[in-house]
Amino acid sequence: MARVFSRTRMTPAQLQTFLQQGVAHHRAGRLDEALACYTRVRAAAPRNFDAVHLAGVVALQQGRIEVAVDWLQRALKLDPRSAPAHLRLGLALMGGGRASEAEVHFRESVRLRPEHVEGWDNLAYCLKAQDRLREAIECHERATTLDPKHAVGWYNYGLTLSLHGRIADALRCHDRALAADPDYARAHFGRAQALQQAHRLPEAIAAYGEFLRREPRHHEARSYRLFALNYLDGIPREQLFAEHVAFGRAVGAGEPPDFPNDPTPARRLRVAVLSPDLRAHSCAYFLEPLLAHLPREQFEIHLYHDHFRTDAVSARLQGLAAVWRNFVGQSAAVVERTIRADAPDILVDLAGHTGLNRLPLFARHLAPVQITYLGYPNTTGLPAMGYRFTDAIADPPGEADALATEQLVRFAPTAWSYQPSAHAPEVEPLPCLAAPDAPVTFGCFNNLAKVTDELLRVWARLLAAVPGSRLLLKGRGLGEDAVQERYRARFAAAGLPAERVELLERTDGLVEHLALYHRVDIALDTFPYHGTTTTCEALWMGCPVVTRQGDRHAARVGASLLHALGHPEWVADDADGYVALAAALASDRARLTALRAGLREEVRRSPLLDHAGQAERFGAALRQCWVSWCETRVGVAVG
């Protein structure tokens, strides 16, 4: 219980003594003792700015955001020209998800102290949280110009440049951070992220390892590293599983609380979804049709977005939800309190070990039933994550169950429910029929991180097997000379003739992206990490897709999609089969013409676009997971 001090008289010397004692405790990390001293000073001198201000700082450090905002606002009433108080109030408001209010105080902080690097750095963060990246970059430039040896400033600058797509510049910033302070561990984390975005996976994994040797309890870096491992050739699935189990062990596995949720099996359920991707993102495209068709008399939907960017897709999803929250910038403690107050019956994770996930919170058992789905092609490793939704082709019964810490729920013929863009261009004729001597064009628009050296060697064999054929690749960074040079060196090493490969930069708009399939006759899937959205898009635009299935979920998604479409014959078991399938399609232009004309309708008739049916199956699986929890409750009869 906090000590309560009646208002007493103190001499200025006594006030200063208690204040100094509080500051000493504060610097030593003894926050409760510091707060007791500040409280005593305030009891004697309620208008003592330092005591009020520092009490707000303690509350901010303790994660008591609302209290921190209150005390820091009081401090500013006592001294409106305190740049530190404006800065810390901005931080508190950011912690509460109030970025536009925080911006006012960050700007006042740098107006009062334009030489203050920390002020400019935090203003940049605030602008970034509002998706104003160009303005944020200007603030980072100001901060690093003021203090070129400020390692934290260079690190933060690098993170913002990565978000803006300037990966090479981001990498240089992290190198500058290490040059300024070789012991600044976070710069290794930043370097690893930039290397991963540059598709330099082995280097990225090594950089994550370097950072984790310095900060082994940094779970976010562990997640990024796990995600990167999925892209590698040659890593046994058992080793990959062990790495995920180690993550779960590092995060911890506490006992679930005694949830107050009513364990009635058939009642209306509160289903919450937590994701950074409730926006124009692949996960949202597959989630929206399910949510749109879930019966509201059975399910109340709560959506928890966790990203600074919102858009038209976010607005549509918000319209499907009884409750919409955005957790961007909010501390784990605040997010946990909010979710527990909402009391969902089922909490669904869509991120897994992709960026900006909240898996450490799931480890704390936020809901009676916790499910991971869609966003990540592997187990989470968390004992607290009860289920992973999938299908029998992506995760064959028996062998896949042994490689998941969750119970696998194969709820539908295919685990995906695709929603094509309403603005997708109409399918156009085959480009290989544009002229008598027009070549066949193979295309791959998958994430370039999925393009391994082994895959390049297989593509080289395919181009050799189909005389005159060409390969069209598209992805972020391919418009940069340095990136093109790196890829052309990889092509040469793989025996892939660079003159027959065209590289295109990523397009900003979805319609422009889809229109590029007008230039593709046959789409090629990547392996061992398949495409998902790109496979559906290629099929919708009339391009058959050739894939090679492997021994894990990431290497079997394409097989699931093609089986659902009714074209299992486009699924190869090995590299020889992959080349043979693609070459056979390329040799039969009449067959390609028929496929071009009919594939969109085939997709429309498949389970992928059976939105109502998929939603019914999804809802039934949610209900069964809930019933299983009800059965664990003492004295509950489930019938």
N, C-alpha and C positions, 0 to 999 in steps of 0.2 A: 504494500500500500504506500502511495506517495505521501511524503511528509507535508503537512500543511502548516505554514508559518503565518501567524497573525502579524499585522502590520506593526513593526517595531521601529524605534528610532535608532539610527546608526550614524556614527560620525563618518565624514568622507573617507577617513583612513580605514575604518572598518569595512565600508562598502568596497573600497579598493582591494582590501585583503581577501574578502570573500570572492570578489570577481577574479582575482589572480589565482586563487585556489581552483575556481571553476575552470579557468583556462588551462591550468596545469593538468587537471583531470581529463579535460577535453583532448588535449594533445596526446595524452597517454592512452586514449581510447576508452576511458572509464566514463561512458556517457551518462549513466544514471547519477553518478556522483557529481559530474559537472552540472547536470540539470538541477540537482538539489541546491548547489551553490547559487546558480542563476536565479532560482526560485526565491531563495532567501533574500537576495539583493532586490528582486522585484517587489517583495513584500514590504521592504523598507523604503524603496524608491521606485514606484511604478513607472516613472518616466525615464528610467535609466536605459538609454538606448542600447548600450552594450549587452546588458542582461537580457533585454527583450530580443535583440537580434540573435544573440548566441543561443538562446532557448529555441528559436526557430531553426537554427542550424542543426542543433541536436535532433530535433524532431525530424528534419529532413534526412539526416544520417540514419535514423532509426526506421525510416520508411513510413512515418506517420504523416502522410502528405497533407491531409486536411489541416492538421494542427500546425504544420510548418507554414502553410500558406497564411493561416490566421496570424501567427506571431510575426512573420516577416512583413505582412501588411501593416501590423501595428508599429513595427520598427520604422517603416518608411513614413508613417505619420509623424513620428518623432524626429526623423531626419530624412527628408525627401531627397537630399543630395548625396546619400550614401551609395556609391557605385557597388560596393560588395553586397549590400542588402538588395539592390535591384537584381544583381546577378543571381543571388541565391533564391530570391522569389521566382525568378524566371525558371530556375532549375526545379523548384517545387511545383510550379504550374505545369512544366513539362512532364513531371512525374505523375501528375493527375490527368494527363492527356489534353491539356489546354494550351496548345502550341501558339495559337494566335494571341492569347493574353500574355503568354510568356515572351513573345517577340517584343512587345511594348517595353518590357523591363530590361531585356537584353540590349535593346537599342539605347535605352536611357543609360545603361551601364557604360556602354562604349562612348556615348556622348559626354558623360562626365569624366571618363578616363580613357581617352582615345588611344593611349599607349598600352592599354591592358590587353595582353595577348589572350588571356583566358576568356575575356569578354567577347572578343571577336570569334574565338573558337566555338563558344557556346551559341552565339548568334547563328553561326554557320549550321550547327546541329539543329537548331530550331527551324531554320529555313528548309533544311533537308527534310525534316519531319513533315513539312507542308508541301513537299514535292517541288520546291523552288531551287533546283540544283544549281542553276547558273548563278543566282544570287549567293548561294552558299559558297560556291567556288570563289567568288570575289572576296568573301569574308576570310576564307582560308588563306588566300593570297596575301591579304592584309596582315593576318596573324604571323605567317611565316616570314614575311618581309620585316615585321617588327622584331622578330627573334628567330633568325635562321638556325639557331641551335636548340630550338624547342622541339624535342623529339615527339611529344604528344601531339603537337600541332601538325607535324608532317604526317604522322599516322592517321589522324582524323581527316586530313586533306586527301590522303590516299583512298580512304574508305569512300569518300564522296565522289572522287573521280571514278572509282570502280562502278558506282551506281550510275554515273553519267556515261558509262561505256568507254571511258578513256583508260584502258587497261595498262598500256605501256607507261603512261604518265603516272598512274597509280603505283605501279611497281617502283618507279623512280622515287616517288615520295617515301615509300617505306624504306628504300635504301638510304635516303637522306636522313630518316629517323634513326636508323642504325649508325650512320656516320656521326650524327649528333650525340648519340648515347648508345654505345655497343651493348650495354646491359639492359636496354629497354626491350623487354620480352615481347610486348604487344606488336612491335614492328615485325617480328617473325610471323605472327598470326596474320597481320595485314599482307605480308609478302605471299604467304601461302594462299590466301584468298585470291589475290591478284593472279598468281600463277595458275590457280585452278580455273579462273575465268579466261585466262589465255590458253587453256587446254593443254598446259604443260603439267600433266598429272603426276608423273614420277617426281618432278621437282617440287610440286605442291605438297605431296605427301611427305617428302623429306622435310620441308619447311614446317609443316604441322608437327612433325615429330620433334623438331628442334624447339619449337615453342612449348610443347607439352613436357619436354624434359625440364623446362624452367617452371612451368605452371601445370603440374599434372592433374589438378582438380578443375581445370577449365573445361567444363562439359561442352560448351559451344564448339570449341576447337576439336574436341573428340568427335562431335557429330559431323563437322565439316570433313574431317579426315575419313570417317566411315563412308560418307557419301562418295568421296573421291575413289575409295577402294572399289566401289561397284563398277567403275569404268575399266579397270585393268584387265588385260588378258592374263591368263595363267594363274590367277589366285584361286586355290581350291575353295569350293563353297563351304567346306567344313572349317577352314581357317577364317573365312569371312564371318561365319556364324559365331565362332569363338570370339572374334573381335567385338561383335555386338553384345554378346553375353558379358564381356569385360566392361563395356560401357554401363550396362545395367547394374553391374556390381559396384562400379565406381560411383554412380549416382545414388545408389542405396535403394533398399526395398523395405520401407516401413510397413507396419500393420495398417490395414484400412480402418478408418474411424467407424463408429457406430452411426451410420447414416440415418437421418430422420425420415428419409423418403418412405412413403406408404407402399409396402410390398404387396400391392394388389395386382395380380398378373394382367388383368384385362383393362385396367384403367387407362385414361389418356396419359401419354408419356411426354415428358419435357426432354426434348433431344437438342443438345447444343453441339455446335460445330466450331472448332477453334482452328484458325488457319491464317497465314499471312497472304493467302492467295485468293481472297474473295473479291476478285477484280478481273480484268482482262488477262486471264491466265488459264493454262490447261486444266488445272484442277477445277476451276469454276465452271468451265465448259462441260465437264462430265458430272459435276454436282447439281447444276441448276435444273436439268430435267427431272432428276429424282425428287428434289425438294418441291418442284412445281406440282408434282403428282402425288405427293404423300397426303393422305386424307387428314385434314385438320381436326376432324372429330377424334382422331386417334393420336395425333402427334402435335405438340406445340413446339415450334422451331425457334431456337435461339442461335443467332449467328455472332461469333466473336471474330472480327477482323483484326489483324495484327500487322498492319503495314501502313506506311505514310501515304500510299497512293490509293485513291478511290476513283471510280469512273462509272460509266454507264452500266457495266456489268454489276458493280457494287450496288448501284441504285436498284437494279432489278432484283437482286438477291435480298436487299433490305426490304423490298416490297413483299417478299415471301416469308418474312420472319416476324414473329410476335415481338421479339426483342433483338435489337442490333446494337452492338458495342464495338468500338475500336480501341484496342489496347496498345496502340503504337506508343512507344516511349515509356510505358508504365512499368513500374518495377514488378518483379515476380510476386512480392508480398501483396501489392495492390490487386494484381490480377487474381491471385488466389482468393483473397477476401471477396472479391466481386463474384467470382464463379460460385464459391461456397454459399454466398447469400442468395444467388439465383437458384441454387439447389437443383441442377439438372439430374434427371434419372440416368441419362446416357450422355456421355461426352465423347465426341468423335474428333480424332486428330487427323488432319489432312497433310501434315508436313513430314512426319517421320524425322529422318536425319538431314533433311534439306535445310536451307538457310532460314533463320529467324524462327526456329521451332521452339516449343515450350515443353519439351519432353521431361526436363527435371520437375516441372509442376505435375505432370501426369504421374510421375513416380510417387507423388504425395497423395495419390488417390483422391482426386477432386470429385468423383462421381461414383455411384455404385457400379455402373458398367462403363468401361472405357474401351474404345475401339479405334484402331488405326486403319486408314483406308486411302486409296488413290495416290497420295503424293510421293510415296517412297517405295521402291521395289524390293523391300527386304524386311526382315524383322526389326523391331525397335530394340530388342534386348531387355526391355523393361518388364520385370515380373508383374508390375502393377497394370500393364496394358493387357486387358483380358482377351481381346479378340483382334484378329486381322481379317478383313473382308477381301475375298479373292474368288477365283474359280478353279475348276479341276484341271484345266489345261495349263494355266499360269503356274499353279501349284499342285502337281499331281498328288493324290492321296498317298499317305505312307511316307514316301521319301521327303516330301516337302515339310510334313508335320514335324519331322525330327530336326528340322533346321529353323524352327520358329519358337520363340518363347511365348507367343500368343497362341490361342486356339484358333485354327484356321476355319473360317466360315465361308464355304463355297456356295454363295447364295443365288447364283444365276449361271446360265450357260456361258456368259462372259461377264467379267466384273465391271464393264464399262457401259456407259449410256451416253452416246455421242450426240451433241447438239450442233449441227452445222450452222455457220453464219447465215443469217437471213439475207445478207448482201453478197453471198458467194457468187462469183461469175458463172455464167452458163458454161457447160463443157464445150470445148472447141475440138475440131478434128485433130487427128494425130499429126504432130510436127514432121514425122518421118514420111508423110504423104504430101508434104508441101511442094516437093519437086521430085522428078524421077530419080535423081541421085542423092536425095536427102538422107542423111545418116540417121540411124536410131540413136536417140538420146536417153541415156540412163540419168536419173536424178536422185539426189539425196539432200533433203533440207533439214535433217536431224541436227541436234546439238552437236557441234564439232568435237566436243569432248568425247563423244562416242566413236569417233573415227580413229581406230587404232592402227598401228603399223601392220598388223596381220590383215586387217580388213583392206588396207590399201594394196597389199600383195594379192588378195583375192580379186579386187577390182581390176588390177593389172591383168590378171588371167582372163577376166571377163572381156575386157576391151580387146585382148589378143584373139579371143574366140569369136568375136563379132567384128569383122573387118569394117573399118571406117566409123565405128560407133564412137560416141562422145559421152563424157560424164559432166554433169552440171551439179556443182556444190554451192550451197548458200549458207551463210552463217555470220554471226557477229565477228567483226575484225577482218574479214576477208577482203575488205576494200583497202586495207592498209598495206603499204609496200613491204614493211618488215614482216608482217604476218604471211603475206603471199610468198615471200622468199623462204620462210621457214617451211611452209607447206610444200613448195616446189622441191626443196631439198629432201623432204620426206618422200615425195613422189619418186624422185630419182632413186633413192635408196630401195624403194619397193618395186622398181621396174615399171612404174606407171608413167606413160608418156605425157609430159606436162602440156604439150601442144594440143592434146585431145581432152584436156580438162579445163573447164571454165569455172572461175571463182566469182561469186556474187556476194556483195555485202548484204547483211540482214535488212529487210524492208521494215519500215515503221508501221505501215498499215496492214491489217489482215487481208483486205481485198487485194491489195497489190501482191501480197505474199501468195495468195491462192492463184492469182492470175499467172504467176510464174510456172504453174503446172501446165499451162498451155505449151510450154517449151519442152515438156518431159513426156516420153513415150512409156517408160517403165520406171517405177520407183524402186529404189534399193534400200532395204532396211539395214541398220547397223547391227553389229554383234561384237561382243557379248551383251551389250546394253541396247535393247531394242528401242525404237520410237513408239509412241502411243498416239499423241495428237497428230503428228506428221503422217502416220500411217492412215488414220481416219481421213485426214484432209486429202491425201493423195488419192485414196479410193473415191472420195466424194467428187474429185475433179477428173475421174475417169481413168486414173493410172493404176494398173495392177501393181501389187507390191510383192517383192520376193524377199523372204526372210529365212534365217537359219536358226532353228531352235536349239537351245542348250539345256543346261542342267539346273537352272535356277530361275526364279521369277523374272528378273530383269531380262533374261534371255529367252523368255517364253511368251511375253506379252503379244508380240506380233502373231504368234501361232494362235493365241486365244482369239484375237480380232479376226484373223482370216478364217478360222473354223466357224466363228459366228456368222461370217459373211457367206459361208458355203464354198470357200475356195481353199481347202486344206492342201490342194495340190501345189500351192505356191510356197509351201513350207518345206525347207530342206533340213536334212539331219546333219550335214557336214558341208565343208567348203566346196567339195566337188559337186555335190548336189545343188548348191546355191548357184554356182557358175552354170551348170547344165540347165537349170530351170530358167534363169534369166536369158541365156542364149537361145533356148527353145522358144520362148515368148518373142524374142527379137526377130526370129526367123520366120514368124507366121504373122504377116501384116494383116491378113484377113481376120485372123483371130483377135489381134490387137484392135482392129477397127470395131468389131462387134463388142468387145469389152468396153471400149471407149464410149460407145453409145448406150450401154446398158448398166454400167457399174453403179451409177448414182441411184438408179431404181433398185438395184440389188441391196445397196446399203440401206435404202429407205425401208425395204421389206424385212431387214434383218433384226435380230434382237438389239443391235446397237441403237436403232431408232424406235424401238418399242418402248417408249418412255413410260407409258402407263404400266406395262407389264413389268419392266425393270423396277419401277418404283414400288409396285406391289410386292415383288420379291425382296427388295431392300427393306421395306417396312416389316415384312414377315420375319426377316432375319433379326432386325432390331428387337422385335417383340420376343423372339425366342431367347435372345441374350438376356433380356429383362426377366423373362420367366425363370431362366436358370438362376439368376440372382435371387429372385423371390423364393426359390426352393431352398436356398441356403439359410433363409430366415427361420428361426425356431418357431414351430407351431403354425407355419403357413401351409395351408393345403392348396396345392395348385392342380386345377382340373380343367 
